[in-house]
Amino acid sequence: MEGISQWTPIILMIFALYFLFILPQSRKAKKEKKFLSSLKNGDLVVTKSGMHGKIIEVNDTKNTCVILTMAGKIKFDKTALSFELSSELNKKK
């Protein structure tokens, strides 16, 4: 009986870590992956560095996209796009 009571706090801490850190992070990663795969021409996006623009070309094989900004056309890697800011921007349409 003593063996079980010694391991109970450790097991509870492992479950707490899983539910507080690992599970939310994996959910966020799935949402971001879905967002990146659903990008299409005409979507308004924000990069992680803060540049706003409109997607004019998506290249799935090279995992890049061309964004039209006020400065002109710029080619970005898809992972440089901000999931949170872009989804908020497209929600307001």
C-alpha positions in Angstrom: 0.0 0.0 0.0 2.9 2.4 0.7 4.2 1.9 -2.9 1.0 3.2 -4.5 0.9 6.2 -2.2 4.5 7.2 -3.0 3.8 7.1 -6.8 0.4 8.8 -6.8 1.8 12.4 -6.7 4.2 11.7 -9.5 1.5 10.1 -11.7 -0.8 13.1 -11.0 2.0 15.5 -12.0 2.6 13.7 -15.2 -1.2 13.8 -16.1 -1.2 17.5 -15.2 1.8 18.3 -17.4 0.1 16.4 -20.2 -3.2 18.2 -20.0 -1.6 21.7 -19.3 1.2 21.7 -21.8 1.4 18.8 -24.3 -2.3 18.5 -25.3 -2.9 22.3 -26.0 0.4 22.5 -28.0 -0.6 19.6 -30.2 -4.0 21.0 -30.8 -2.5 24.4 -31.8 0.0 22.6 -34.1 -2.9 20.8 -35.8 -4.8 24.0 -36.3 -1.8 25.7 -37.7 -1.1 22.9 -40.1 -4.7 23.0 -41.3 -4.4 26.8 -41.8 -1.3 26.5 -43.8 -2.8 23.8 -46.1 -6.0 25.8 -46.6 -4.2 28.9 -47.9 -5.5 30.1 -51.3 -5.2 33.0 -53.6 -6.9 36.2 -52.3 -6.5 35.4 -48.6 -5.4 38.3 -46.4 -2.4 37.3 -44.2 0.0 38.7 -41.7 3.5 37.4 -41.4 5.2 36.7 -38.1 7.3 39.8 -38.6 4.2 42.0 -39.0 3.9 42.5 -42.8 0.3 42.6 -44.1 -0.6 41.4 -47.5 -2.7 39.4 -49.9 -1.7 36.0 -51.3 -1.4 36.1 -55.0 0.3 32.7 -55.6 0.7 29.5 -53.5 3.3 26.9 -54.3 2.6 23.7 -52.3 5.6 21.8 -53.7 8.1 24.3 -52.4 6.0 25.3 -49.4 6.1 29.0 -50.4 3.7 31.8 -51.3 3.9 35.2 -53.0 2.3 38.0 -51.1 1.3 41.4 -52.6 2.1 44.2 -50.2 2.3 48.0 -50.5 6.0 47.5 -51.3 5.4 45.0 -54.1 5.4 41.2 -54.4 7.4 39.3 -51.8 8.0 35.5 -51.7 7.6 33.9 -48.2 7.9 30.5 -46.8 4.4 29.4 -45.6 5.7 28.9 -42.0 6.4 32.6 -41.8 2.7 33.4 -41.8 1.1 34.1 -38.5 -1.8 31.8 -37.8 -3.5 33.9 -35.1 -3.3 37.3 -36.8 -4.3 36.0 -40.3 -7.3 34.1 -39.0 -8.5 37.2 -37.1 -8.0 39.3 -40.2 -10.0 37.0 -42.4 -12.8 36.7 -39.8 -13.6 40.3 -40.2 -14.5 40.0 -43.9 
